[in-house]
Amino acid sequence: TGGLKQVDINGTTVCGVNSSDKLYCKDNLTGSDWKEVSSGDAGGLKQVSISGGNLYGVNKDNNIYYENIGYTQENYFEIEDELKISNKDLFKINNEWFNKY
């Protein structure tokens, strides 16, 4: 994996991205069986989040992508906005800030 700069966990699924914006995932919390996963049309992801069986990611241009079947299908869809995350609870889509709560 080359050292992950950002990681997200949902249940026993763990995904993260390294300094080259390559995506890696695994299906357990303790093993070392990371698998490199293509980020499809996103061209690399600088940040990822797993929720409800979906993988969401942001690329270097702050474009948002999601994969709605699971992280192995490589079929990403772009969401037509830009995302910037201050922390896990505070984020900005285009120029509007949102609080998770």
C-alpha positions in Angstrom: 0.0 0.0 0.0 3.0 2.3 0.4 1.5 3.8 3.6 -2.0 5.1 3.6 -2.7 8.9 4.1 -6.4 8.4 4.8 -8.5 5.4 5.8 -12.2 4.8 6.4 -13.9 1.8 8.1 -17.5 0.5 7.9 -18.1 -2.7 9.8 -15.2 -5.0 8.8 -14.5 -3.3 5.4 -11.5 -1.0 5.4 -10.5 1.3 2.5 -7.8 3.9 2.2 -5.7 5.9 -0.2 -1.9 6.4 -0.3 0.2 9.4 -1.3 -0.1 8.4 -5.0 -4.0 8.5 -4.7 -4.2 4.8 -5.2 -7.1 3.0 -3.5 -6.7 -0.1 -1.3 -9.4 -2.1 0.5 -9.7 -5.2 2.6 -12.5 -7.1 4.2 -11.2 -7.5 7.7 -9.8 -5.4 10.5 -6.7 -7.5 11.5 -5.3 -9.0 8.3 -2.8 -7.6 5.9 -4.5 -8.7 2.7 -4.9 -5.3 1.1 -6.1 -5.3 -2.5 -5.4 -2.4 -4.9 -8.7 -1.3 -6.4 -9.1 0.8 -9.6 -10.6 4.2 -9.1 -12.1 4.0 -12.6 -12.8 7.4 -14.3 -11.9 9.3 -11.1 -8.2 9.0 -12.0 -7.1 8.4 -8.5 -8.8 9.3 -5.2 -7.3 11.5 -2.5 -10.0 10.7 0.1 -12.6 7.9 0.5 -15.6 7.1 2.6 -17.5 3.8 3.0 -21.2 4.0 3.8 -24.2 1.6 3.3 -22.2 -0.7 1.0 -21.1 2.2 -1.2 -17.7 3.7 -1.7 -17.4 7.4 -2.1 -14.3 9.3 -3.1 -12.9 12.7 -4.0 -10.2 13.1 -6.6 -7.4 15.7 -6.9 -9.9 18.1 -8.6 -12.3 17.8 -5.7 -14.8 16.0 -7.9 -17.0 13.4 -6.1 -17.4 9.8 -7.3 -19.2 6.9 -5.9 -19.4 3.2 -6.6 -22.8 1.7 -5.7 -22.3 -2.0 -6.1 -19.2 -2.5 -4.0 -15.6 -1.5 -4.2 -14.6 -4.3 -6.7 -16.8 -3.3 -9.7 -14.8 -0.3 -10.9 -18.0 1.4 -12.1 -17.7 4.9 -10.6 -20.3 7.6 -11.2 -19.5 11.3 -10.8 -21.6 13.6 -8.6 -21.8 17.0 -10.2 -20.4 19.1 -7.3 -17.1 19.6 -5.7 -16.4 18.4 -2.2 -14.0 19.6 0.5 -13.9 18.1 3.9 -12.7 19.9 7.0 -13.2 16.9 9.2 -15.6 13.9 9.3 -18.5 16.1 10.5 -18.0 19.3 8.6 -17.8 19.4 4.8 -18.3 21.8 1.9 -20.1 21.0 -1.3 -19.3 23.7 -3.9 -19.3 26.8 -1.8 -21.8 25.8 0.9 -20.7 24.3 4.3 -22.7 21.4 5.9 -22.5 19.9 9.3 -23.3 16.2 9.6 -25.5 16.8 12.7 
